[in-house]
Amino acid sequence: MELKSFIGLDEAIRKGMKYKPRYKSERVSVSAAVGRYSAEDVVSPSDFPRFDRSAMDGYALRSEDTISSSKTNPSIFRLKGKLFPSSSEALEVEKGEAVKIMTGSMIPNGTDSVVMLEDSSEKGNELRVYVPVRKFQNVSRRGEDIRKGFRILGRGELVEPPHVAALLECGIEEVNVLSISIGIFSTGDELVSGTVRNSTQPFIQAYFRKKGFETVGYGVVSDNEELIEKALNRVEEDLIIVTGGTGPGEMDLLPAVIERKGRFVFRGLRIRPGRTTSFGFYNRKPVFMVSGLPVAALIASENVILKLICEWYKLIQETKEFRTGILARSIVNTLGFRSFVRVKTEGSGELTRVIPTRVTGSGVIYSLIDADGILVIDENSEGIEEGETVRIEVLRW
Amino acid sequence: MELKSFIGLDEAIRKGMKYKPRYKSERVSVSAAVGRYSAEDVVSPSDFPRFDRSAMDGYALRSEDTISSSKTNPSIFRLKGKLFPSSSEALEVEKGEAVKIMTGSMIPNGTDSVVMLEDSSEKGNELRVYVPVRKFQNVSRRGEDIRKGFRILGRGELVEPPHVAALLECGIEEVNVLSISIGIFSTGDELVSGTVRNSTQPFIQAYFRKKGFETVGYGVVSDNEELIEKALNRVEEDLIIVTGGTGPGEMDLLPAVIERKGRFVFRGLRIRPGRTTSFGFYNRKPVFMVSGLPVAALIASENVILKLICEWYKLIQETKEFRTGILARSIVNTLGFRSFVRVKTEGSGELTRVIPTRVTGSGVIYSLIDADGILVIDENSEGIEEGETVRIEVLRW
């Protein structure tokens, strides 16, 4: 891997985007779909609510009969029956009549509003109403929530808890979600012998699992071309991630295997940390190679792998939150590299201070736990001076 | 349920806080702990890295031997062996000597820095170094990442992917996590008959599952005291949530059951939506009663149930993100009530517009899907005028 062959992140994404994966989907219950990506646009088959219904416990009546109502001069109504959400009878209500009604019940014919219990009093067959009621007051109108044809869920959208409510309300009990699976293994004699602990692989696996993908770990593999090839062949998932084994040093046998049975799309990126990040195909399956150092692996996962997966499968990425603050310590950038600096914020509002937790050291895990944001420094920048106002991306897991 | 007995949210939390639950924990693998709450403080048993190690592929040498190195006047070193992360041999390196070293390998005795491959060239047994190298350059110092005794994970903290990396690096493969389980059922003949679809229960279940709790759904129960009592007795989980059946109307039989075999801590809250939210104990088990309308149930779940669970079990709540913007439409508040208004933001920076998606209608699911924030209006406020700058809480699932 030659530094001069390294490419910029934007170019890497452009080059990587061209892949068109075949995708699988599966039909699951709406509840089981939470945390996964929809494989289809789901639209409401009908209006919701399906009818005008009461938004309160109270009395359904004609609003025009209450125009002059007041505490001292209540309107008087004749009570006629009771309506529950489970009622199916058709009640006809005339002028001067009211019907006791429970939240969620269908508004009876002839009425247009509901007066709350607190604003009325019942005595025998008589109802007194102490306030004027507006037309449609305390009434949820048919279709006011979700209109027939409204897109409840978009293709590629992450299913969240409120979708569960909306889909079920519309009578939709199952949805098609994308099945995207990732097989992950690590290379390195030092991992096999235990001199270095295999922490990056479970970390990256947890990261992608939390993002809604199925992940399978294939353990650690020695620095041996034959074994690496075997490991690549063993992965049954849609994508492969290999951690470790991409440094410019001589122990990096994975590239040789890739070059024999596949091809590289890019080898090495002008990003920091994560410069050894590479991507190619092996037996037509996408293979990402990331550093064995956890922070470098994370930066590559977030900015390269997740980004390309979202492009390929047309997943809608979460909107990122940003915060601005004053940089507490100058940061130097290597021209031509995009740096991802972990920062910790202190204070709030205009007094927010942005403190780089560690400028170098991609293995520094502590900085990940401590950090609450990422400051991205552009390729064209030589760095940012202490005291400058910067915009940071809020770190979310 | 009388409006005048309704209490404010802060008072409700104070009253509810007094409960001291017994808690269970279970020992799980670090990977399985992600998304759950730690039952213990976990501290690093040793320094990490455990030794000074190379942060790069390159050559270990004495920095003082490179002081005057330059492109035209390189320092010359005699090469002596190679070190891999899996090496365990003890190499002694003298003045003028260098050792080829791979990322992650232990720095050999006698050296204090590593020069990158790019800044040197190897020819036979000779190494040329073209730049001066600082002491400890490209070296990860022992303990620089995590010091012995550093608290990696705090009791009550949500386990996130980077904890996986940190714990495994420190050789910790299992942690104790809290087991907190919630049993949920719904009441209402209209749900049993299917006139109204049971969407709130699966929604709230998905909400609490995503927050790291085990949830079990017990389906729907008719408006019948005996059946409601049976349902309460059937729940084996630590906490009970009942959706529906808490309106001030006459079909609300759950309160009668609670009053017979338990007690209420509060009945009705001065919040909007969610004013029917109630809390008590049944057979000494906490029971939350929330509206059957999804938005009201959500506001209660987030601001009452989750808040009390966090207090009881001493869970560390996620830090909330806030955003400011200009209110696009006036909102009226009922004095004495705290309102939770769903809003949608448009634009960014100083031009951010905050648009209430729906001011009333707690059943309005669409507003949940569309909204990206919540604007909280205080009890003492009569409302907020269009054009005022407001701070909203970013909605996260």
Contacts between the chains, C-beta under 8 A, distances in Angstrom:
chain1	res1	chain2	res2	distance
A	3	B	118	5.6
A	30	B	202	7.0
A	31	B	202	5.2
A	31	B	205	7.0
A	31	B	206	6.0
A	34	B	206	4.8
A	34	B	209	7.4
A	34	B	210	6.7
A	35	B	210	7.2
A	48	B	365	7.8
A	49	B	363	7.6
A	55	B	360	7.7
A	55	B	361	6.3
A	55	B	362	7.6
A	55	B	363	6.8
A	57	B	247	4.8
A	57	B	248	5.6
A	57	B	249	3.6
A	84	B	189	6.6
A	84	B	190	6.6
A	84	B	251	6.5
A	85	B	188	6.7
A	85	B	189	7.5
A	85	B	190	3.2
A	85	B	195	5.6
A	85	B	196	5.0
A	86	B	188	7.6
A	86	B	189	4.1
A	86	B	190	4.1
A	86	B	192	7.6
A	86	B	193	4.7
A	86	B	195	5.0
A	86	B	196	7.8
A	87	B	195	7.8
A	88	B	195	7.1
A	102	B	247	7.1
A	102	B	249	4.9
A	102	B	250	8.0
A	102	B	251	5.9
A	103	B	247	5.3
A	103	B	249	6.9
A	103	B	292	7.7
A	103	B	293	7.5
A	104	B	190	6.2
A	104	B	196	5.4
A	104	B	292	7.2
A	104	B	293	7.9
A	104	B	363	7.9
A	105	B	190	7.9
A	117	B	248	5.7
A	117	B	249	7.6
A	118	B	3	5.6
A	140	B	361	6.1
A	140	B	363	5.9
A	140	B	364	7.7
A	144	B	361	7.2
A	144	B	364	7.2
A	145	B	361	7.6
A	145	B	363	6.6
A	145	B	364	5.0
A	145	B	365	5.6
A	145	B	366	5.1
A	146	B	365	6.7
A	146	B	366	5.3
A	150	B	366	7.2
A	152	B	369	6.9
A	160	B	397	4.2
A	161	B	203	5.7
A	161	B	206	4.0
A	161	B	207	4.5
A	161	B	210	6.2
A	161	B	397	5.6
A	162	B	203	6.8
A	162	B	294	7.5
A	162	B	298	7.7
A	162	B	365	6.5
A	162	B	368	4.0
A	162	B	369	5.3
A	162	B	397	7.5
A	163	B	369	6.8
A	164	B	199	7.2
A	164	B	202	5.2
A	164	B	203	4.9
A	164	B	206	4.8
A	165	B	199	4.7
A	165	B	200	6.6
A	165	B	202	7.5
A	165	B	203	3.7
A	165	B	294	4.3
A	165	B	365	5.0
A	165	B	368	7.1
A	166	B	199	7.7
A	166	B	365	4.6
A	166	B	366	7.1
A	166	B	368	7.6
A	166	B	369	5.9
A	167	B	199	7.9
A	168	B	197	5.7
A	168	B	198	7.2
A	168	B	199	3.7
A	168	B	202	6.0
A	168	B	203	7.6
A	169	B	197	5.6
A	169	B	199	4.5
A	169	B	294	7.8
A	169	B	365	6.0
A	171	B	197	6.6
A	188	B	85	6.7
A	188	B	86	7.6
A	189	B	84	6.6
A	189	B	85	7.4
A	189	B	86	4.1
A	190	B	84	6.6
A	190	B	85	3.2
A	190	B	86	4.1
A	190	B	104	6.2
A	190	B	105	7.9
A	192	B	86	7.6
A	193	B	86	4.7
A	195	B	85	5.6
A	195	B	86	5.0
A	195	B	87	7.8
A	195	B	88	7.1
A	196	B	85	5.0
A	196	B	86	7.8
A	196	B	104	5.4
A	197	B	168	5.7
A	197	B	169	5.6
A	197	B	171	6.6
A	198	B	168	7.2
A	199	B	164	7.2
A	199	B	165	4.7
A	199	B	166	7.7
A	199	B	167	8.0
A	199	B	168	3.7
A	199	B	169	4.5
A	200	B	165	6.6
A	202	B	30	7.0
A	202	B	31	5.1
A	202	B	164	5.2
A	202	B	165	7.5
A	202	B	168	6.0
A	203	B	161	5.7
A	203	B	162	6.8
A	203	B	164	4.9
A	203	B	165	3.7
A	203	B	168	7.6
A	205	B	31	7.0
A	206	B	31	6.0
A	206	B	34	4.8
A	206	B	161	4.0
A	206	B	164	4.8
A	207	B	161	4.5
A	209	B	34	7.4
A	210	B	34	6.7
A	210	B	35	7.2
A	210	B	161	6.2
A	247	B	57	4.8
A	247	B	102	7.1
A	247	B	103	5.3
A	248	B	57	5.6
A	248	B	117	5.6
A	249	B	57	3.5
A	249	B	102	4.9
A	249	B	103	6.9
A	249	B	117	7.4
A	250	B	102	8.0
A	251	B	84	6.5
A	251	B	102	5.8
A	292	B	103	7.7
A	292	B	104	7.2
A	293	B	103	7.5
A	294	B	162	7.6
A	294	B	165	4.4
A	294	B	169	7.8
A	298	B	162	7.7
A	319	B	372	7.9
A	321	B	321	5.3
A	321	B	323	7.9
A	321	B	394	6.3
A	323	B	321	8.0
A	360	B	55	7.7
A	361	B	55	6.4
A	361	B	140	6.2
A	361	B	144	7.3
A	361	B	145	7.6
A	362	B	55	7.7
A	363	B	49	7.6
A	363	B	55	6.8
A	363	B	104	8.0
A	363	B	140	5.9
A	363	B	145	6.6
A	364	B	140	7.7
A	364	B	144	7.2
A	364	B	145	5.0
A	365	B	48	7.8
A	365	B	145	5.6
A	365	B	146	6.7
A	365	B	162	6.5
A	365	B	165	5.0
A	365	B	166	4.6
A	365	B	169	6.0
A	366	B	145	5.1
A	366	B	146	5.2
A	366	B	150	7.2
A	366	B	166	7.1
A	368	B	162	4.0
A	368	B	165	7.1
A	368	B	166	7.6
A	369	B	152	7.0
A	369	B	162	5.3
A	369	B	163	6.8
A	369	B	166	5.9
A	372	B	319	7.9
A	394	B	321	6.3
A	397	B	160	4.2
A	397	B	161	5.5
A	397	B	162	7.4
